[in-house]
């Protein structure tokens, strides 16, 4: 099947006008950068973070060129609690509050269970699940005090579906889904909403660092459109969950996928 050409990104409609949005893992060409860009296009004041300092500054420069405003860029390794607290505290100091936190940081890899080391397992879990927990905890501390806020976590369809050599990543993403639901219960009384997106395949150059071309081709084969999502297509759903258009949604995991068996 010939893959249809993706549509062009929509124009902004002010869905996040006046909101302060923090996006983790926003350097590079992945979902995080696309989300920061889409949030800025929708009127948000954006704060970006990443563990890679140089690429973070390059991302801030690029966003300034694309959107006309350079975001606050705060280095943050989500495996370091001091870094995480510093990120959210800095956002509040600079902008007075946090309205939306998009927790995008994650780490993949490929290894069969029988060959996976404890270190491989622990490293992926620490970034992808525990890192998300640290960010949710830090954001909620600010949001519960204000009785307002939205958190959007980045999960994956692998939290639901089986794939060889992805046990550590799948377990981490399934945990992120469960964390999302539990945080939503705890945030509800204060009006804090917590949801997640669950992409199947979003194309960006870093995928080739953890997956072979053959593996990516196989994943494309299972997508109804014959292609992976553009990163901005995932970012659009994140923007929806961050906006007042999803005001009744909390504890939900929204699949951004066209997968078929």
C-alpha positions as CSV (number, residue, x, y, z in Angstrom):
1,X,0.0,0.0,0.0
2,X,1.3,3.4,-0.9
3,X,1.4,5.7,2.1
4,X,-0.8,8.8,1.7
5,X,1.0,12.1,2.2
6,X,0.5,13.6,5.7
7,X,-1.6,16.7,5.9
8,X,0.1,20.0,6.8
9,X,0.1,21.1,10.5
10,X,-2.9,23.2,11.3
11,X,-2.6,26.9,12.2
12,X,-2.8,27.9,15.9
13,X,-6.2,28.8,17.3
14,X,-5.2,30.2,20.7
15,X,-6.0,27.0,22.5
16,X,-3.4,27.6,25.2
17,X,-3.4,31.4,25.2
18,X,-2.0,32.8,28.4
19,X,-0.9,29.3,29.7
20,X,2.5,28.5,31.1
21,X,3.6,25.1,29.7
22,X,6.7,23.1,30.8
23,X,7.9,20.4,28.4
24,X,10.6,17.9,29.3
25,X,12.9,16.2,26.8
26,X,12.3,19.0,24.3
27,X,15.6,19.1,22.5
28,X,16.2,17.4,19.2
29,X,13.6,16.4,16.6
30,X,11.2,14.3,18.7
31,X,7.7,14.7,20.2
32,X,9.0,17.0,22.9
33,X,10.3,19.7,20.5
34,X,7.1,19.3,18.3
35,X,5.0,19.8,21.5
36,X,6.9,22.9,22.6
37,X,6.4,24.4,19.1
38,X,2.7,23.5,18.9
39,X,2.1,24.9,22.4
40,X,3.9,28.2,21.5
41,X,1.8,28.4,18.3
42,X,-1.3,28.0,20.4
43,X,-0.4,31.0,22.5
44,X,1.4,29.4,25.4
45,X,4.5,30.7,27.3
46,X,6.8,27.7,27.0
47,X,9.5,26.4,29.3
48,X,11.7,23.6,27.8
49,X,14.1,21.2,29.4
50,X,16.4,18.4,28.4
51,X,19.4,16.5,29.8
52,X,21.5,17.5,26.8
53,X,22.6,21.1,27.5
54,X,23.9,22.0,24.0
55,X,20.9,20.6,22.2
56,X,18.6,22.3,24.6
57,X,20.1,25.7,23.8
58,X,19.9,24.9,20.1
59,X,16.2,23.9,20.5
60,X,15.5,27.2,22.3
61,X,17.2,29.1,19.5
62,X,15.2,27.2,16.9
63,X,11.9,27.9,18.7
64,X,12.8,31.6,18.9
65,X,13.3,31.6,15.1
66,X,10.1,29.7,14.4
67,X,7.8,31.3,16.9
68,X,9.3,34.7,17.6
69,X,9.9,34.1,21.3
70,X,12.8,32.3,22.9
71,X,11.5,30.0,25.7
72,X,13.1,29.6,29.1
73,X,15.5,26.6,28.7
74,X,16.4,24.7,31.9
75,X,18.7,21.7,31.8
76,X,17.2,18.8,33.6
77,X,18.0,15.1,33.9
78,X,14.8,13.4,35.1
79,X,16.8,10.8,37.0
80,X,18.0,13.5,39.3
81,X,15.5,14.7,41.8
82,X,17.4,18.0,42.4
83,X,17.2,18.8,38.7
84,X,13.5,18.0,38.5
85,X,12.7,20.2,41.5
86,X,14.9,22.9,40.0
87,X,13.1,22.8,36.7
88,X,9.6,23.4,38.1
89,X,10.8,25.8,40.7
90,X,12.6,27.9,38.1
91,X,9.4,27.9,35.9
92,X,7.4,29.3,38.8
93,X,10.0,31.9,39.7
94,X,10.2,33.1,36.1
95,X,6.6,32.9,35.1
96,X,4.7,32.9,38.4
97,X,2.9,29.5,37.9
98,X,2.7,26.3,35.9
99,X,-0.5,25.7,34.1
100,X,0.5,22.6,32.1
101,X,3.3,20.0,32.5
102,X,4.1,17.8,29.6
103,X,6.2,14.9,30.8
104,X,7.9,13.5,27.7
105,X,11.2,12.2,28.8
106,X,11.8,8.5,28.1
107,X,14.4,6.0,27.1
108,X,14.1,2.9,24.9
109,X,16.3,0.1,23.8
110,X,16.1,-3.4,22.5
111,X,17.0,-6.6,24.3
112,X,15.5,-10.0,24.7
113,X,14.4,-10.8,28.3
114,X,16.9,-13.7,28.6
115,X,19.8,-11.4,27.6
116,X,18.7,-8.2,29.3
117,X,20.9,-7.1,32.2
118,X,19.6,-5.6,35.4
119,X,21.4,-2.4,34.4
120,X,19.5,-2.2,31.1
121,X,16.2,-2.8,32.8
122,X,16.9,-0.3,35.6
123,X,18.1,2.4,33.3
124,X,15.0,2.4,31.1
125,X,12.7,2.2,34.2
126,X,14.5,5.0,35.9
127,X,14.2,7.4,33.0
128,X,10.9,6.4,31.5
129,X,8.8,5.5,34.6
130,X,10.5,6.9,37.7
131,X,11.5,10.1,35.8
132,X,7.8,10.6,34.9
133,X,6.9,10.1,38.5
134,X,9.4,12.7,39.7
135,X,8.0,15.2,37.2
136,X,4.4,14.4,38.1
137,X,5.2,14.8,41.8
138,X,7.0,18.1,41.3
139,X,4.3,19.6,39.0
140,X,1.4,18.4,41.3
141,X,3.0,20.1,44.3
142,X,2.7,23.4,42.6
143,X,-0.7,22.7,41.0
144,X,-2.4,21.4,44.1
145,X,-1.5,24.5,46.0
146,X,-3.0,26.6,43.2
147,X,-6.1,24.3,42.8
148,X,-5.5,24.3,39.1
149,X,-3.3,22.6,36.4
150,X,-3.0,20.0,33.7
151,X,-0.5,17.2,33.4
152,X,0.0,15.2,30.2
153,X,2.3,12.2,30.3
154,X,3.8,10.5,27.2
155,X,3.1,6.8,27.3
156,X,3.1,4.3,24.4
157,X,0.9,1.6,22.8
158,X,3.6,-0.8,24.1
159,X,2.0,-0.3,27.5
160,X,-0.9,-2.3,26.0
161,X,0.6,-4.4,23.2
162,X,3.4,-6.9,23.2
163,X,6.6,-6.5,21.2
164,X,9.7,-8.6,21.4
165,X,12.8,-7.1,22.9
166,X,10.8,-4.3,24.5
167,X,9.9,-5.7,27.9
168,X,11.7,-2.9,29.9
169,X,10.2,-0.1,27.8
170,X,6.7,-1.7,27.7
171,X,6.7,-2.2,31.5
172,X,7.8,1.4,32.0
173,X,5.1,2.7,29.7
174,X,2.4,0.5,31.3
175,X,3.6,1.9,34.6
176,X,3.3,5.5,33.3
177,X,-0.4,4.7,32.4
178,X,-1.1,3.4,35.9
179,X,0.7,6.5,37.4
180,X,-1.5,8.7,35.2
181,X,-4.7,7.2,36.5
182,X,-3.6,7.3,40.1
183,X,-2.4,10.9,39.9
184,X,-5.8,11.9,38.3
185,X,-7.6,10.5,41.3
186,X,-5.4,12.5,43.7
187,X,-5.6,15.7,41.7
188,X,-9.4,15.7,41.0
189,X,-10.4,17.3,44.3
190,X,-8.1,20.3,43.5
191,X,-9.3,20.5,39.9
192,X,-5.9,19.2,38.6
193,X,-6.3,16.9,35.5
194,X,-3.9,14.2,34.5
195,X,-4.0,12.4,31.2
196,X,-1.6,10.6,28.8
197,X,-1.0,10.1,25.1
198,X,-0.1,6.7,23.8
199,X,1.6,6.9,20.4
200,X,2.3,3.9,18.3
201,X,5.0,5.1,15.9
202,X,6.1,8.7,15.7
203,X,8.9,9.2,13.2
204,X,12.1,11.1,14.1
205,X,15.8,10.4,13.5
206,X,16.6,9.2,17.0
207,X,14.4,6.1,16.5
208,X,17.3,4.6,14.5
209,X,19.5,4.7,17.5
210,X,17.3,2.1,19.2
211,X,15.6,0.2,16.4
212,X,16.8,-1.2,13.1
213,X,15.4,-0.2,9.7
214,X,13.8,-3.6,9.4
215,X,12.1,-3.2,12.7
216,X,10.8,0.2,11.8
217,X,9.5,-1.1,8.4
218,X,7.6,-3.8,10.2
219,X,6.0,-1.3,12.5
220,X,5.0,0.9,9.5
221,X,3.4,-2.2,7.9
222,X,1.0,-2.4,10.9
223,X,-0.1,1.2,10.5
224,X,-3.3,1.8,8.5
225,X,-1.8,4.8,6.7
226,X,1.4,2.9,5.9
227,X,3.5,5.4,7.8
228,X,4.4,6.6,11.2
229,X,2.8,9.7,12.7
230,X,4.6,13.0,12.2
231,X,5.7,14.3,15.6
232,X,3.4,17.3,15.3
233,X,0.4,14.9,14.9
234,X,1.1,13.5,18.4
235,X,1.7,17.0,19.7
236,X,-1.7,18.1,18.5
237,X,-3.3,15.5,20.8
238,X,-1.1,16.7,23.7
239,X,-2.3,20.3,23.0
240,X,-5.9,19.1,23.1
241,X,-5.4,17.4,26.4
242,X,-3.6,20.4,27.8
243,X,-6.4,22.8,26.7
244,X,-9.9,23.5,28.1
245,X,-11.4,21.5,25.2
246,X,-10.7,18.4,27.3
247,X,-11.9,19.9,30.6
248,X,-13.9,16.8,31.6
249,X,-11.1,14.3,30.8
250,X,-8.8,13.0,33.5
251,X,-7.2,9.7,34.1
252,X,-7.4,8.8,30.4
253,X,-4.8,7.4,28.1
254,X,-5.5,8.5,24.5
255,X,-4.0,6.3,21.8
256,X,-2.4,8.3,18.9
257,X,-2.3,5.4,16.5
258,X,-3.6,3.8,13.3
259,X,-2.3,0.3,14.1
260,X,-4.1,-2.8,13.0
261,X,-3.4,-6.5,13.9
